Amino acid sequence: MRRKKAVKLALNILVHSKLRTWLTVIGIVIGVSAVVAIISIGEGMQQSVTSRLTGLGADIITISPGGGGATAGFRGFGGFEGGGQGGSSSVNLTNKDIQALIPVQNIAAIEGEVSGNGEAYYLGEKARVSVKGVDATEWKLITTSQLQIGRFLTESDYNAVVIGSGIANSTFKQPLAINRMITIENKTFKIVGILKASGGFGGDDRNVIMPIKAARDTLDLDPNNFNSISIKASSNDAVDQVVSDADSKLTLLHHVTNPNRKGYSITSAASVQETLSSITETITLFLGGIAAISLLVGGIGIANSMFTSVLEKTREIGIMKAIGAKNGDILTIFVLSSAMIGAVGGVIGIALGVVASSLMSALTSGISITGSTGGGGLGGLGGGAGGITTAISPQLLIGALLLAMAIGVVSGLIPSYRASKLKPVDALRYE
């Protein structure tokens, strides 16, 4: 039997049972649309994490008190720390740590940072702001933030600050401007620079950056301790080696005997990205698995529809076999019929899934997610519009269509095989 004839007969089976066919298609449509929407959200989350973490700089390494050790954890959403060993005491990071790390090869820049919160006054308004104290010379080399206007801090600055775009635009009713004065904890500072919005993890959008000595004096912080130490590796390829060497130096300096209780953590943008990507992949697979249950139900619906079609077409099967149709011809006709159901359901499901994911992205595009970035670390969500990001790739659409057709074929195999094995005499007797 020619393929064209087999396709025509398979289509004829569906046309003569429109209601049952469309009810069967609906099951596939629901499953495919759910899978497409969920996976597109998962892929969008992965791309969002990657793009935002790229803004940190893949060559930046951060050492923070607490945690289990090198790349043991990450400071993530709103200061959440994950991956470390519980119960470990924190070490104090001091200038001794920096001096011990300076000889490490492939370090392009290194500095200690302090952070805290203070009351700020601007044009009669009061607000609480996050303050970060930095080594002005080294910070310019390490930071991934870019200037919107003004300049970076210099070594000779004391009563000068650089502010993030979030502080400049949304903290006070009147936007902060370059060369204006702002009072923090009763000390007056001149705004010499405003940073561009980073829109990513670990940015300085919500920080006031000032020289470290001024920050310690203003916030009454310990003059010897740092909240974190930031390192810029000479290249992206050198990051892992710098992390390993820095860990060895600090282990000796702090007389660490238990690798799981070092009292400090060393993180890099790459390690954070790997961890968060793993989390989003797990979430996507879990939700995709739930959505795939709908496809299973749709597959059962196809099998039921094909069994019914076989019963309805028993006499026709007998006639076809009596005039020379082979078992393979009958099998092909019914398999094609079930594959068509899967294909139609897949196409409609893909269209609905794309629409659903686009609507989710559009409806949540105005949601702003912000987090504190004080304390150095890689943590915190950068300010700015967030919401759900979706990514629909051609591979996803093609894969969804092939999956729907495969489910149709697999679901129709048993009833198709049963139809092909009918004996002509028995089929012609069927009432």
N, C-alpha and C positions, 0 to 999 in steps of 0.2 A: 504493500500500500504506500502511495506517495505521501510525503510529509505534508504537502499542501492539503491533501484530502483528509489526513488525520487531524490537522489543525481545524479544518472546517467542521468536521464531526464533533470535535471537542468543544468548539464554540457553540455548536448547535445544542449540545447538552445543557450548557449554561443558559442559553437564550430561552429555552423551553421551561426553565424553572427559575424565573427572575427573582421572585420573592425570597425563595430559599437561598439563592446565590448571594443576594445582597445582604441578607441577614448573616450569612457566613463571612462575607467580606468585612462587615463591621467589626468582627472579632479581631481580624488581622489589622484593620485600620487603627483600632485603639492601641493595640500592642506596639505597632511600628511607630506611631506618633509619640507614644510615651517614651520609647527607647531613644528616638531621635532627639526629643526635647531634653531628656536627662543627660544624654552623652554630650550634646552640644553645650549644655551648661557646665558640665565637668571639664570639657576641653577649654571652654572660655575661662574657667577658674584657673586652669593650669597656665594658660597664656598670660592671664593677668598677673599671677604670682611671678612668672618669669620676667615679664616686662618691668614690674615694680621693683623686683629685687635687682634687676640689672642696674637700676639707678643707684644702688648702694656701691657699686664697684666690686667686681669679682676679685680684685686684689686687696680688698680691705679686710683686716682681721681685728677682732675685738676681744679683749680679755676682761672678764668681769668677775667680781667676787662671787662665791657660791658655785654650786653645780658639781659635776663629777670629774671633769677634766677636759682634755682637748676634744673639741667638736662634740662634747657630751650632750649639749642641749642647745636650745635657742630661746631668745627672748622674743616672744611673738606678740600675739594680739593683746594690746593693752598691758604689756609687761608680763604676760604668762610665760613661765619658763618650763620647757619640756625636755625630756630626755635625760636629765641628770639623775644622780643617785640621791635618794632621800636621806636626810639626817646628817649630811656633811656640813661641817662648820666652815664659815667663810674666812678667808685670809684678808688682811689689809693690804691693798695695793699701794705702794709707796714709790718714791724716787729710786729706791734700791732695785725695785723690779725693772724700772726703765734702764738703769745703768747695767743691769745684768743682761738685758735683751739687746742693747746697742751693738755688741760684737756679733750678734747672729747675722749670718750672711743673707744677702738678698732682701734686706730691709731698706726701703727707700726713705721712709719717714716714720717717726714714732712720737707719740705724745700721750700724756695723762690728762684726763678730763674729770671735772667735778660737775655736779648738778644738784638742783633743788628748786623749790618754789618760793616766790616772794610776791608781796603786794606791790602793784605798779599803779602809778598815777599819770594820767595824760589829759591835759586840758580839763581838769576838774573831775574826770572820771576815774574810778578805781576798778581794778581787775587783778586777779591772781594769775601769774604767768610762770612758765617753766624757764628756768635759767640754766645755761650751760657755760661753764668756764673752760677755756681752751688755751693751749699754747699757740699764740697768734702765728708764729713763724711756721710751725709744723702743721697746724690745722689747715692752712691754705693749700698745703701739699696733699693732705689726706682727704679733705671733704670732697664729696661728689656734688654738693650744692653749687648752683650757679647764681651769680649776682643779677638781679633785675635792674638795680640802680645803685650807685655809690661805689664803695670799695670794701675790701676785706680789712680785718684788723691788722695792725702792725705791732712790732715789738715794743714800740714806744707808747702805745695806747694804754690808758688806764680807765678814764671816764668816757669810754666809747663802746658802743654796742652795734652788732649786726643783728637784724631781726628777720624771722621767717615770714613768708607771705601771709600765713594764717594769723599771726600776731598783728601784722600790719593792716590787714583788711577787715578782720572780723572780731577783734577783741574789744575795740572801743567804737563808739558811734562815729567818731571822726577817724578816718584812716590815718595811720602814722605816715609821716613823710620824712625824707632825707633831711638831715641837719636840724631836725626838731629835737627838743629835749624831753626825756622821759624820766620819771622818778621811780626808782625801785628800792624798797626798804629804806626810804628817806635819803637815798643817795641819787644824785642827778647824773644822767648819762646823755651823751649826744649820739643820735642815730647817724651812723656813717655809712650804712649799707642795708639794703633790703634784698633778700634772696628770692629767686624764682620759686614758684610752687613745684615741689618735687612730684606730688601725686603718687608717692610710693611708700614702701616700708622704710622705716628708719630715717626719714627725712627730718629736716630742721624747720618744717613749716610752722610748728607751734612753739618754737624756742626763741629765747633771747640769748644771743651768744656774746660773751664778754671775755676779756682777759682773765686767766685763771686766778690771778692774785686779787683782782677786783671782785670776782665771784666769791672767793673765800671770805674776803672782808665784808662783803654785802650780806651774805647769807650766814655769816658766822660759822663757817665750816672748818673742820680739822685742817690745819695748814700742811700736814704731812701725807694725808691719804688722798687717793683718787677713787672715783666711782667706777672708772674704767680706763683701760689703756687701749689706744687705737694704733694699729700698725698698717702701713702701706707696703705691700710686697713690691719688689722690683718688676715683677711680671705676674700674669695670671698663672703661668706654669709653675712658678716658685711658691705658690701659696701653701701647698701641702707640706713642702719641706720646711718653710718658715714656721708653720704650725707645730710640726714635730720638734724642730730645734728649740722653739720658744717653750714648748711644754717641758722639754728636758732641762732647760735652764731654770725654769720656775720650780720644777720638782726638786732640784738640788737646793735652790735658794730657800725654799720653805720646808725642807727636810721631810718631804712627803714619803710615807712608808706604805700607805694603802692607796693603790691607783684609783679606787672608787670613791675616795674621800680626800680629794686634793684641796678642796676649798676654793677653787677657782674654775672658770670655764673659758675655753678658747673657741670662738666661733668665727665663721666666715660666711659671706653671702652665699657661696656655693653650697655649704653644708645646710644652711637654712632653706635654700631652694630645693635641695634634694629631699629634705624632711617634709616640707609643705607639699611638694609634688607627690610624694608617697601618700600623704594623707588625702589629697584630692582624688588621687587614683583609686584609693580604697573606697572613698565615699561614692565615687561615680560607679564603680563596679557593683557596690551594694545596692544602690538605687536602680541601676540598670538591671540587676538580677530580679528585683521586685517587679520592674516594668515588664521583664521578659515573661513573667507568669501570664500576663495577658496574651502574649503570643502563643503560649502553650494552650491556653483556652481556645484561641482562634484555630490552632491546629486540630484540636479535638472537634471543633465545629466543621472544619473542612472534611475530616474523616467521616463524620456523621452524614454530611451532605453527599459525599461520594458513595457511601454505602446505600443511601436512599436512591441515588441516581442509578446505581447498578441494578437495584431491584426493579426500578421503573423501566429500565432499558433491557431487561433480560430477554424478552422476545426479539428485540432488534439485534442483540448480541448473537442470539441463535441464528437469525437470518444471515448476518454477516459471515459467521463461521461456516454456515451451510453453503455459501456461494464462494468460499475460498479464503476468507480472512484468517490469518494465523493468530496464535496466542499473543505474539509480540505486537501485532497490530492493535488488538483490543487493549493490551496493556498500555501502549503508547497513547491511544485516544484518551483514556481515563487519567493517565498521569499528566498529560497536557492540560486536561480540563482542570485538575486540581492546581497545577502550576499557574494557570491563568487567574484563578481565584487569588492565589498568593501574590501575583504580580499586580493585579488591580488594587488589592488591599494595600500592598506596599507603596504604590505610587500615591494613593490618596493619603495614606498614613504619613508618608514623607512630607507631603504638602502641609498637612495639619501640624506635624511636628515642627516644621520650619516656622510656620505662623505662630505657634505657641511659644517657641523659644524667643522669637523676635518680640512678641508682646511682653514677655517677662523682662527682657532687656530694656524695652522702652518704658514700661511702667515703673521700673526701679532705678532708672538712670538718674533720677534726682535725689536719691538717697545718699546722704553723706556719711561716711564712716571715718571717724577720727580716733586717734589714740595718743597717749602720752609717749614722747620719745625721750623724755628725760632719762638720765642715767647711762647715757652712752649706749652700748649694746646695739644689736641689730633690730631691736624690737620696735613694736608699735606700728600702727597703720598710719600712713601719711594722710593728711587731710585732703579733702576734695571730694568731688562727686564719685560715688562708687556704684552700688547696686549690683545687679547680676549681669555678668558679662557672658555672652554666648559666642561660640565659634562653630560654624557649620562648614565642614570640609567636604569636598567631592568624595573622598574616601568613605566618609560617614554615610552619605546618601547612597552611594553604590552598594556599600556593605549592607545597609538596611534593606534595599531592594532585593539583593541576592538572598538575604536571610529570609525575607518573606516568601520568596519563590521556593527556597529550599524547604521551608516548613510546609508549603503547599504540596510539594512533590512527596516529601516523607509521609505526610498525613494521608496522601492519596494512594500510596503504594499498596497497602493491604487490600483495600476494596478493589483497586485496579487489578491486582494479582488474582483476586477471587473471581473477577469478571472474566479474565483471560482463561481461566481454567474451567469455565462452564462448558459442559458438553452440548453440542448443537441440539441433540434430541431432547435433553432435559430442558434446555432454554426455550425451545419452541413449545413445549408442553406447559410452560409456566403461565399461570393465570394471575 
